[in-house]
Amino acid sequence: MNPNSTPDSYRDPIPNSTMELLTYTLQLADNALIIGHRISEWCGHGPVLEQDIALTNTSLDHLGRARSLYQYAAEQFNKLPVEKKTEIFSSVALQNLVSTAVQVQEDDLAYLRDGWDFKNVLLLEQPNIDWAYTIARSFFYDAFNFLLFSGLLKSKDETLSAIAEKSLKEVTYHLRWSSEWVIRLGDGTEESHSRMQKAIDELWMFTGELFVADDTEKVMAQQGIGIDPLSLQDAWMAIVKSVFGEANINIPAGAWMQQGGKEGRHTEQLGYILAELQFMQRAYPGMEW
């Protein structure tokens, strides 16, 4: 192929395919970890026992996926030369670990990275203000995840494809559950409808980032390993419109969208999550189960 005929962003050869795969896998893992942690905050606080259990199980699904992805990311990280490893993360704790030539594990990637090393989208770190906010956040992400993992089934990377196959079974249930709750609240009482609409209105500005492809996602899609998120937007909107129609919920009019999470620029909410999530490992370094 003539390099002069390709877009500027693709002219240079990929310097390190392992690095690209690592970054992409970490994005998927961070999304799963952060949404899993947020949902887990409802454990013991659900509106009724049945839904408390359902949401806790959903959290475990996300955290199980995060584990699989962090394990795979650790494999990719450990393949890199030492000089490359020290450039990837800003965390002093992780850099010190790398300098000892110890093999990085899944827990290290979850508990030792700093906030600006995380690549999750901003939507997932937003707080559980009430039940409607949790449902709205889950629905937006479940619809996206359903389409993403459906596409990743065809990934040329066998590990990602296998994770997608297992995840799709879980995500299919997640989407059905959150869709039913959007409809139940939106088409329920005056108060439940008002709360559901308010949650949708306030979280809508975080949905656009789901479909903004960064350089890594573009490269992974080009190689047949990942999915270009922009290609999922129309199908996602179709799901949203269908569910909102049944729920008598209006699609917010605002078109301006927040973004930056994929580049490590987060809201203050991620700091609160990591302060709780990473406390034990930070307070007692090297502690093991």
C-alpha positions in Angstrom: 0.0 0.0 0.0 1.3 3.5 -0.9 1.7 5.3 2.5 0.8 8.6 0.8 -2.7 7.3 0.1 -3.5 6.6 3.8 -4.6 9.1 6.5 -1.9 10.9 8.4 -2.7 9.1 11.6 -2.0 5.7 10.0 1.2 6.5 8.0 3.7 5.4 10.6 4.0 1.7 11.2 2.9 0.4 14.6 6.0 0.7 16.8 5.0 -2.1 19.2 1.9 -4.2 18.7 2.2 -5.6 22.2 1.9 -2.0 23.6 -1.2 -1.3 21.6 -2.8 -4.5 22.7 -1.9 -3.8 26.3 -3.5 -0.3 26.2 -6.6 -1.6 24.5 -7.0 -4.5 27.0 -6.5 -2.1 29.9 -9.3 0.2 28.6 -11.7 -2.7 28.6 -10.5 -3.9 32.1 -10.7 -0.4 33.6 -14.3 0.0 32.3 -15.2 -3.3 33.9 -13.5 -2.6 37.2 -15.0 0.9 37.7 -18.6 0.0 36.8 -18.3 -3.2 38.9 -17.1 -1.2 41.9 -19.8 1.5 41.5 -22.6 -1.2 41.3 -21.1 -3.1 44.2 -21.8 0.0 46.4 -25.5 -1.1 46.3 -24.8 -4.4 48.1 -27.1 -4.4 51.1 -28.8 -1.2 50.1 -31.0 -2.3 47.2 -34.7 -1.2 47.2 -35.8 -4.9 47.6 -33.9 -8.0 48.4 -34.4 -9.6 45.0 -32.9 -6.5 43.2 -30.2 -6.2 45.8 -29.0 -9.7 44.9 -29.5 -9.1 41.2 -27.4 -6.0 41.2 -24.7 -7.6 43.4 -24.4 -10.5 40.9 -24.2 -8.0 38.1 -21.3 -6.3 39.9 -19.5 -9.7 40.2 -19.9 -10.3 36.5 -18.2 -7.0 35.7 -15.4 -7.7 38.3 -14.9 -11.2 36.9 -14.5 -9.7 33.4 -12.0 -7.2 34.8 -10.0 -10.0 36.4 -9.7 -11.8 33.0 -8.7 -8.7 31.2 -6.2 -7.6 33.8 -4.6 -11.0 33.7 -4.3 -10.7 29.9 -3.0 -7.2 30.3 -0.3 -8.3 32.8 0.8 -10.9 30.2 1.3 -8.2 27.6 3.0 -5.9 30.1 5.5 -8.5 31.2 6.5 -9.1 27.5 7.8 -5.5 27.2 11.4 -4.5 27.8 12.2 -2.9 31.1 12.8 0.5 29.7 9.4 0.5 28.0 7.7 -0.7 31.2 8.9 2.3 33.2 7.4 4.7 30.6 3.9 3.4 30.7 2.5 4.3 34.1 3.1 7.3 36.3 2.5 5.4 39.5 5.7 5.4 41.7 4.5 2.2 43.4 4.2 0.4 40.1 7.5 1.8 38.8 9.3 0.6 41.9 7.8 -2.9 41.4 8.9 -3.0 37.8 12.5 -2.0 38.8 12.7 -5.1 40.9 12.1 -7.3 37.8 9.1 -8.9 39.4 6.4 -10.1 37.1 3.4 -7.8 37.3 0.1 -9.5 38.3 -3.6 -8.5 37.8 -3.8 -7.1 41.3 -0.9 -4.7 40.6 -2.7 -3.2 37.6 -5.9 -2.7 39.6 -4.4 -1.5 42.9 -1.1 0.2 42.2 -2.0 2.5 39.2 -2.8 6.1 39.9 -6.0 7.9 38.6 -4.4 9.3 35.5 -3.3 5.8 34.5 -6.9 4.6 34.3 -8.6 4.7 30.9 -12.2 4.1 31.7 -14.9 6.3 30.2 -16.3 9.1 32.5 -19.8 7.7 32.5 -18.8 4.7 34.6 -17.3 6.7 37.5 -20.4 8.8 38.1 -21.9 8.3 41.6 -25.0 6.4 42.6 -27.1 9.4 43.5 -30.3 7.3 43.5 -31.7 4.1 42.0 -32.7 5.9 38.8 -29.1 7.2 38.2 -27.7 3.7 38.7 -30.3 2.3 36.2 -29.6 5.0 33.6 -25.8 4.6 33.8 -26.1 0.8 33.6 -28.5 0.9 30.7 -26.4 3.2 28.6 -23.3 1.1 29.2 -25.1 -2.3 28.9 -26.4 -1.3 25.5 -22.9 -0.4 24.4 -21.4 -3.5 25.9 -23.8 -5.8 24.2 -22.8 -4.4 20.8 -19.1 -4.2 21.7 -18.8 -7.8 22.8 -21.0 -9.0 19.9 -18.4 -7.5 17.6 -15.4 -8.8 19.6 -16.6 -12.3 19.1 -14.9 -12.0 15.7 -11.6 -10.6 17.1 -8.4 -12.0 15.6 -7.1 -12.1 19.2 -8.2 -15.5 20.6 -8.1 -14.4 24.2 -10.3 -11.3 23.6 -12.7 -13.3 21.6 -13.0 -15.9 24.4 -13.6 -13.2 27.0 -16.2 -11.6 24.7 -18.0 -14.9 24.3 -18.3 -15.3 28.1 -19.1 -11.7 28.6 -21.9 -11.6 26.0 -23.9 -14.1 27.9 -23.7 -11.9 31.0 -24.2 -8.6 29.2 -27.3 -9.9 27.4 -28.9 -10.3 30.8 -27.6 -7.0 32.1 -29.2 -5.2 29.2 -32.5 -6.9 29.6 -32.5 -6.1 33.3 -31.6 -2.4 33.0 -34.0 -1.9 30.1 -36.9 -3.3 32.1 -36.0 -1.0 35.0 -35.9 2.1 32.7 -39.4 1.2 31.4 -40.6 0.4 34.9 -39.5 3.7 36.3 -40.2 5.8 33.3 -43.7 4.4 32.8 -44.5 4.2 36.5 -45.6 6.8 38.9 -45.2 10.6 38.4 -42.2 10.6 40.8 -40.5 7.5 39.3 -40.9 9.0 35.8 -39.5 12.4 37.0 -36.5 10.7 38.7 -35.7 8.5 35.6 -35.9 11.5 33.2 -33.7 13.6 35.5 -31.1 10.8 35.6 -31.2 10.4 31.9 -30.8 14.1 31.3 -27.8 14.5 33.6 -25.9 11.4 32.5 -26.6 11.9 28.7 -23.6 14.2 28.3 -21.2 11.3 29.3 -22.5 8.9 26.6 -20.8 10.5 23.7 -17.4 9.4 24.9 -18.4 5.8 24.4 -18.2 6.3 20.6 -15.1 8.5 20.3 -12.2 6.3 19.2 -8.8 7.1 20.5 -5.6 6.1 18.5 -5.4 2.7 20.2 -9.0 1.8 19.3 -8.4 2.9 15.7 -5.3 0.7 15.4 -6.9 -2.3 17.0 -9.9 -2.0 14.7 -7.7 -1.7 11.7 -5.9 -4.9 12.7 -9.2 -6.8 13.3 -8.5 -7.1 17.0 -10.8 -4.4 18.4 -13.9 -2.6 17.4 -14.2 1.0 16.2 -16.8 2.3 18.7 -18.1 4.8 16.2 -19.5 1.9 14.2 -21.7 1.0 17.1 -23.4 4.3 17.6 -26.4 3.9 15.3 -27.3 0.5 16.7 -26.9 1.9 20.2 -29.2 4.8 19.5 -31.7 2.4 18.1 -31.8 0.4 21.3 -32.0 3.6 23.4 -34.9 5.0 21.3 -36.8 1.7 21.5 -36.6 1.5 25.3 -37.2 5.2 25.8 -40.3 4.9 23.7 -41.8 2.2 25.9 -40.7 4.2 29.0 -42.2 7.5 27.8 -38.7 9.0 28.3 -37.5 11.9 26.2 -34.0 11.8 24.6 -32.1 14.9 26.0 -31.8 17.7 23.5 -28.2 18.7 24.4 -25.6 17.6 21.9 -22.5 18.7 23.9 -20.6 15.7 25.3 -17.9 15.2 28.0 -14.8 13.2 27.2 -11.2 12.6 28.4 -11.4 9.4 30.4 -9.7 7.4 27.7 -6.8 9.8 27.9 -6.6 9.6 31.7 -8.5 12.9 32.4 -11.2 12.1 34.9 -13.8 13.7 37.1 -13.1 13.9 40.9 -15.3 10.9 41.3 -12.6 8.5 40.2 -10.4 9.7 43.0 -13.0 8.8 45.6 -13.4 5.3 44.0 -9.7 4.6 44.0 -9.3 5.9 47.6 -11.7 3.2 48.7 -10.7 0.5 46.2 -7.0 0.8 46.7 -6.8 1.6 50.5 -5.7 -1.8 51.8 -3.0 -2.3 49.2 -1.7 1.2 49.7 -1.8 1.0 53.5 -0.2 -2.5 53.6 2.0 -2.8 50.5 2.5 -6.3 49.2 -0.3 -7.8 51.3 -1.7 -11.0 49.7 -4.8 -13.1 50.3 
